[in-house]
Amino acid sequence: MLIKNGHYLIPDQSGFARGDIKVVGGTIQTIRSDISPEPGERVIEADGCIVTPGLADYHVHAFKHGHILSVDIEELAPRTGVTTFVDAGSVGGLHFQAFRKFVIDQTPLHLFAYLNISAIGQTTSGIRGLDVHDFDRPNLVNLPLAEEIIEKNRDVIIGIKMRAYTGLGNLEPLRETRKLADRFGLPIMVHTAPGPPEISDVLALLRDGDVITHPYHGGDDNLLGADGRIRPEYLDARDRGIKVDLGMDRFHCDLTVMKKAFDQGYYPDYISTDITLTNMNSVLFDLPTTVSKCVACGLSLEESLRRCTETVTDKIGKPHLDARIREGNTADLAVFKWEETGTDLVDFFGNRLTGQPRLSNVATILKGELLEHQQTDLTILNSVQTAVPWDNYT
């Protein structure tokens, strides 16, 4: 395969360079200013397009058929440019071996996971009228079970997820998560939302390399103080090495909060979607749309792309996985148009960024193979709670 005349994202630098990319045997073989096609070689004409590493979405829900809200990543990848996914805690110890056997081991895509500290994970989330959450019973945090699952799946489990959702009675689940994370040397990812629990109490239990997600959520108890400035506890956490994951979703991101935070230089370390069946066809849509919103709020296009490529695979920390366009790397690549024609970008609360450019996927290449679009076999079931009222925010 030969990708001609594109502007590719320069590794570890700011900006793009024009050049041709030759792929042989699933590997980037040559990058030069002009490469002549060989007979029979598949040529992708990328003139006027940008070429990136395959995007890496650090926060998805991918346990299809086992978690009612999860998406089919194999349907998602060809139309979005995403080749690496991290499931952010859909699954706890009770279901992880099924997730491993029927999803992780079956997909050609790169799929990793945060193990949910709750034995049931989020498998009860979104079912109308069930009203059962991760930590409604204390014994759902079962450390021996979680330890066994981590031991068996160290190659794909990259961290431990804990949801500090609104109304959680205490932080004992996070204290137990801390014990488990320290034993295995894994980072914690914590879902944050309007309190209780108080964010200062949550952050106090986190350490260098841990991750908070959904920092730009709305409501009165958010990232910003009464003066509109970033609250000191968030700045202190960042100074201590605690990372920030966007996890945009629907009600987990208020564009007015995100814009004010970006104006103060408080950007996410990882740009991610938190994509589910409830948002993939409205408001959120996909990772390219999420990148477009970040650019509209003030982060440059190249920096936004870097935060959903190389920074994510660096965090995943697997030697074979490096989202950089370099000779010798695996040929996970994506081709996009940067469409300058004005688009309105909206959030769950009706906030609107008008007349914005938009990133649009042209081609997705996984290990040197062009991915073909396919139709998902998943649908939103009638039993799914598709719109959660603000007073029931979890």
Secondary structure, 3 states (H helix, E strand, C coil): CEEEEEEEECCCCCCEEEEEEEEECCEEEEEECCCCCCCCCCEEECCCCEEEECEEEEEECCCCCCCCCCCCHHHHHHHHCEEEEEEECCCCCCCHHHHHHHHHCCCCCEEEEEEECECCCCCCCCECCCCCCCCCCHHHECHHHHHHHHHHCCCCEEEEEEECCCCCCCCHHHHHHHHHHHHHCCCEEEECCCCCCCHHHHHHCCCCCCEEECCCCCCCCCCECCCCCECHHHHHHHHCCCEEECCCCCCCCCHHHHHHHHHCCCCCCECCCCECCCCCCCCCCCHHHHHHHHHHCCCCHHHHHHCCCHHHHHHHCCCCCCCCCCCCCECCEEEEEEEEEEEEEECCCCCEEEEEEEEEEEEEEECCEECCCCCCCCCCCCCECCCCCHHHCC
